[in-house]
Amino acid sequence: MLLRDLCQISSGFTARGRLQSVSTGGLLAVQLRDVEVGRDLDAESLARYQLDDIPDRYLIRGGEVLFRSRGDHNTAAFVDGPLREAAIVVLPLVILRPHTGMILPEYLAWVINQPKAQRHLDAEAQGTNIRMIPKAVLERIDIPLPDLEAQSRTVAIYKLARREGALLRNLADRREQLAGLILNGQATLTRKKGLQQ
């Protein structure tokens, strides 16, 4: 099924001029730099900006998917929710609001980040200096649509695999540190023995 049949797709807010951050008041805002490749949105790290009279269509509250429409990495991130407060989404991010009962937002983000969808985006990308994915191209991504239970299992297995990868990288780092300590200890012992002889 095509992406356009599974969710509402809308562009982020167009900011006029540079956004000025504020320490209090204002709104939380999600910008391109806040959406990391291969990670869900970390809403706790969002900055506040003085913005007034923002239409509701630019606000997210959790359960949406954000798509990076510009740059080298055109990936999607799930917005876990509910957020402690609504946040405004700024272009070039695109907001995907999945139709409830058809597709899980976490599953949708996962599918967009898979090689098949990424190949589609690569083939249709526009721009030479700054790569851009038009809305029409995004709408035509073919989304495999198993039932909601299978979608949930897919997401759960993906999260476990991602966690396993993180643990294995951590283990490899600790093994390297341990080997360094052991070798350092051996070098010190060898040096002391050499001095005693």
Long-range contacts (C-beta under 8 A, 24 or more apart in sequence): 1-142, 1-143, 1-145, 2-139, 2-140, 2-141, 2-142, 2-143, 3-96, 3-108, 3-112, 3-138, 3-139, 3-140, 3-141, 3-142, 3-143, 4-139, 4-140, 6-98, 6-99, 6-102, 6-103, 6-108, 6-143, 6-145, 7-65, 7-96, 7-97, 7-98, 7-99, 7-103, 7-108, 8-96, 8-97, 8-99, 9-94, 9-95, 9-96, 9-97, 9-135, 9-138, 9-139, 10-57, 10-58, 10-94, 10-95, 10-97, 11-91, 11-94, 11-95, 11-135, 12-58, 12-88, 12-89, 12-90, 12-91, 12-92, 12-93, 12-94, 12-95, 13-51, 13-54, 13-58, 13-88, 13-89, 13-90, 13-91, 14-90, 14-91, 15-51, 15-90, 15-91, 19-49, 19-51, 19-90, 20-49, 20-50, 21-47, 21-48, 21-49, 22-48, 22-49, 22-50, 23-48, 24-48, 25-50, 26-50, 26-51, 27-51, 27-54, 27-86, 27-87, 27-88, 28-83, 28-85, 28-86, 28-87, 28-88, 29-87, 29-88, 29-89, 29-90, 30-60, 30-66, 30-87, 30-88, 30-89, 30-90, 30-93, 31-90, 31-93, 32-68, 32-70, 32-71, 32-90, 32-92, 32-93, 35-66, 35-68, 35-75, 35-77, 35-93, 36-77, 37-68, 37-73, 37-75, 38-75, 38-113, 39-77, 40-77, 40-78, 40-79, 40-80, 40-109, 41-66, 41-77, 41-78, 41-79, 41-80, 43-79, 43-80, 43-83, 43-84, 43-87, 46-87, 49-88, 51-88, 54-88, 57-95, 58-88, 58-89, 58-95, 59-86, 59-87, 59-88, 59-89, 60-86, 60-87, 60-88, 60-89, 60-95, 61-86, 63-97, 63-98, 63-105, 64-95, 64-96, 64-97, 64-98, 64-105, 65-95, 65-96, 65-98, 65-105, 65-108, 65-109, 65-112, 66-93, 66-94, 66-95, 66-96, 67-93, 67-94, 67-95, 67-96, 67-112, 67-133, 67-138, 68-92, 68-93, 69-93, 69-94, 69-132, 69-133, 69-134, 69-135, 69-138, 70-130, 70-131, 70-132, 70-133, 71-130, 71-131, 72-131, 74-118, 74-121, 74-125, 74-131, 74-133, 75-112, 75-113, 75-118, 76-108, 76-109, 76-112, 76-113, 77-109, 78-105, 78-106, 78-108, 78-109, 79-105, 92-132, 94-135, 94-138, 101-148, 102-145, 103-143, 103-145, 103-148, 103-151, 104-148, 104-151, 104-152, 104-155, 106-155, 107-151, 107-152, 107-154, 107-155, 108-143, 110-154, 110-155, 110-158, 111-141, 111-143, 111-144, 112-141, 116-142, 117-141, 117-142, 117-143
